[in-house]
Amino acid sequence: MSVKATKKDDSLVIEITGTLNGQLQSTFRNSYKGIKDIKEYIIDLRLTEFADSAGLGLLLALYGITK
């Protein structure tokens, strides 16, 4: 399980590898916390093998702060 964030202009690409679950909570939040001037968040799930309800909750939390 890993999370990698890359800022490209005014976008932030967050790549999640392996399993997206509650164990990634702090790692996932730290990947976007404190980064300024982001207009678009791109979640790359191409290398994600499984996501449970806690993992989906992490995505919804990110969606909630972007609105």
C-alpha positions as CSV (number, residue, x, y, z in Angstrom):
1,M,0.0,0.0,0.0
2,S,1.4,3.4,-0.9
3,V,0.2,6.9,-1.7
4,K,2.2,9.2,-4.0
5,A,1.1,12.8,-4.7
6,T,2.5,14.9,-7.5
7,K,1.6,18.5,-8.1
8,K,1.3,19.5,-11.8
9,D,0.5,23.2,-12.3
10,D,-2.8,23.7,-10.5
11,S,-3.6,20.0,-10.2
12,L,-2.6,17.4,-7.7
13,V,-2.4,13.8,-8.8
14,I,-2.7,11.3,-6.0
15,E,-1.7,7.7,-7.0
16,I,-2.8,4.9,-4.7
17,T,-1.1,1.5,-5.1
18,G,-2.4,-1.7,-3.5
19,T,-5.3,-1.5,-1.1
20,L,-7.2,1.6,-0.2
21,N,-8.5,1.2,3.3
22,G,-8.6,2.9,6.7
23,Q,-4.9,2.0,7.3
24,L,-4.0,4.7,4.7
25,Q,-6.0,7.4,6.5
26,S,-3.1,9.5,7.8
27,T,-0.9,8.8,4.7
28,F,-3.7,9.7,2.3
29,R,-4.6,12.9,4.2
30,N,-0.9,14.0,4.4
31,S,-0.6,13.6,0.7
32,Y,-2.8,16.7,0.1
33,K,-2.7,18.5,3.4
34,G,-1.1,21.9,3.3
35,I,-0.7,22.0,-0.5
36,K,-2.0,25.3,-1.8
37,D,-3.4,26.6,-5.1
38,I,-5.0,23.3,-6.2
39,K,-7.9,23.6,-8.6
40,E,-8.2,20.0,-9.6
41,Y,-7.6,16.7,-7.7
42,I,-6.9,13.6,-9.8
43,I,-7.1,10.3,-8.0
44,D,-5.2,7.6,-9.9
45,L,-6.6,4.2,-9.0
46,R,-5.0,2.3,-11.8
47,L,-2.7,0.4,-9.4
48,T,-5.3,0.0,-6.7
49,E,-6.3,-3.7,-6.2
50,F,-9.0,-3.3,-3.6
51,A,-10.9,-0.5,-1.8
52,D,-13.1,-1.1,1.3
53,S,-15.8,1.2,2.7
54,A,-13.2,3.1,4.8
55,G,-11.1,3.7,1.7
56,L,-14.1,5.1,-0.1
57,G,-14.8,7.3,2.9
58,L,-11.3,8.8,2.5
59,L,-12.2,9.7,-1.1
60,L,-15.4,11.2,0.0
61,A,-13.7,13.2,2.7
62,L,-11.3,14.7,0.1
63,Y,-14.3,15.5,-2.1
64,G,-15.9,17.3,0.8
65,I,-13.0,19.6,1.4
66,T,-12.8,20.6,-2.2
67,K,-16.3,22.0,-2.3
